[in-house]
Amino acid sequence: VCGVLTETIRPTDTSGELLERLSDAGSTLLQSTLDGIAAGALSPVPQPASRTAPRNAPSRTTRATADWARPMSQGAGPSRYDASQFCPLDRS
């Protein structure tokens, strides 16, 4: 890691607003990081292990199934699939 930035996500942010801020901040960070490396002023440091391992990564142990015998007229798209084993829903 040669450079880091933190951007606060505000409760009123839209995805577009956040994208614009991250794009601006990221391009500035990239330029200053490249300049610092070229000038010999920056040296990479290892990323902390706590920031490299996936946290709460979903595990997939079963696959969703599709009822290919069901006519399209009875519903196309997600209603045609049974993903209950993959993503259980509370059906009570």
C-alpha positions as CSV (number, residue, x, y, z in Angstrom):
1,V,0.0,0.0,0.0
2,C,1.5,3.3,-1.0
3,G,-1.5,5.6,-0.4
4,V,-4.8,5.6,1.4
5,L,-7.8,7.8,1.5
6,T,-11.0,7.7,3.5
7,E,-14.3,9.0,2.2
8,T,-17.3,9.4,4.5
9,I,-20.6,8.1,3.1
10,R,-23.3,10.6,4.2
11,P,-26.9,9.5,4.8
12,T,-28.1,11.7,2.0
13,D,-25.5,10.6,-0.6
14,T,-26.7,9.1,-3.8
15,S,-24.6,6.5,-5.6
16,G,-23.8,9.1,-8.2
17,E,-22.6,11.7,-5.7
18,L,-20.4,9.1,-3.9
19,L,-19.0,7.9,-7.2
20,E,-18.1,11.5,-8.2
21,R,-16.4,12.2,-4.9
22,L,-14.5,8.8,-5.0
23,S,-13.5,9.4,-8.6
24,D,-12.1,12.9,-7.8
25,A,-10.4,11.8,-4.6
26,G,-9.0,8.6,-6.2
27,S,-7.5,10.4,-9.2
28,T,-5.8,12.9,-6.8
29,L,-4.5,10.0,-4.7
30,L,-3.2,8.2,-7.7
31,Q,-1.4,11.2,-9.0
32,S,0.2,12.1,-5.7
33,T,1.1,8.4,-5.1
34,L,2.8,8.1,-8.5
35,D,4.6,11.4,-8.0
36,G,5.8,10.2,-4.5
37,I,7.0,6.9,-5.9
38,A,8.8,8.6,-8.8
39,A,10.5,11.0,-6.3
40,G,11.5,8.2,-4.0
41,A,9.5,9.7,-1.2
42,L,7.1,6.7,-0.9
43,S,7.8,3.1,-0.1
44,P,5.0,0.4,-0.2
45,V,4.0,-1.1,3.1
46,P,2.1,-4.4,3.5
47,Q,-1.6,-4.1,3.9
48,P,-2.7,-5.2,7.4
49,A,-4.0,-8.8,7.5
50,S,-7.2,-7.6,9.0
51,R,-7.9,-5.7,5.8
52,T,-7.1,-8.5,3.3
53,A,-9.2,-11.4,4.4
54,P,-12.8,-11.5,3.2
55,R,-15.2,-10.8,6.0
56,N,-18.7,-12.2,6.0
57,A,-18.1,-13.6,2.6
58,P,-21.1,-15.7,1.5
59,S,-20.6,-19.4,1.2
60,R,-22.5,-21.3,-1.5
61,T,-23.1,-24.9,-0.5
62,T,-26.0,-25.6,-2.8
63,R,-27.2,-24.4,-6.2
64,A,-30.5,-22.8,-7.1
65,T,-32.7,-25.0,-9.4
66,A,-34.8,-24.1,-12.3
67,D,-38.1,-25.7,-13.2
68,W,-37.6,-26.0,-17.0
69,A,-40.9,-27.9,-17.4
70,R,-42.9,-24.8,-16.2
71,P,-44.3,-22.9,-19.1
72,M,-43.1,-19.4,-19.7
73,S,-46.7,-18.2,-19.6
74,Q,-46.8,-19.1,-15.9
75,G,-44.0,-16.7,-15.2
76,A,-40.6,-15.9,-16.6
77,G,-37.5,-14.8,-14.7
78,P,-37.0,-15.3,-11.0
79,S,-40.5,-16.7,-10.4
80,R,-39.5,-19.7,-12.6
81,Y,-36.6,-20.5,-10.3
82,D,-36.4,-22.1,-6.9
83,A,-33.5,-20.5,-5.1
84,S,-34.9,-21.4,-1.6
85,Q,-31.9,-23.7,-0.9
86,F,-29.5,-21.1,-2.0
87,C,-31.2,-18.1,-0.4
88,P,-33.8,-19.2,2.2
89,L,-36.7,-16.8,2.7
90,D,-39.1,-16.6,5.6
91,R,-42.3,-17.9,4.0
92,S,-44.5,-17.8,7.2
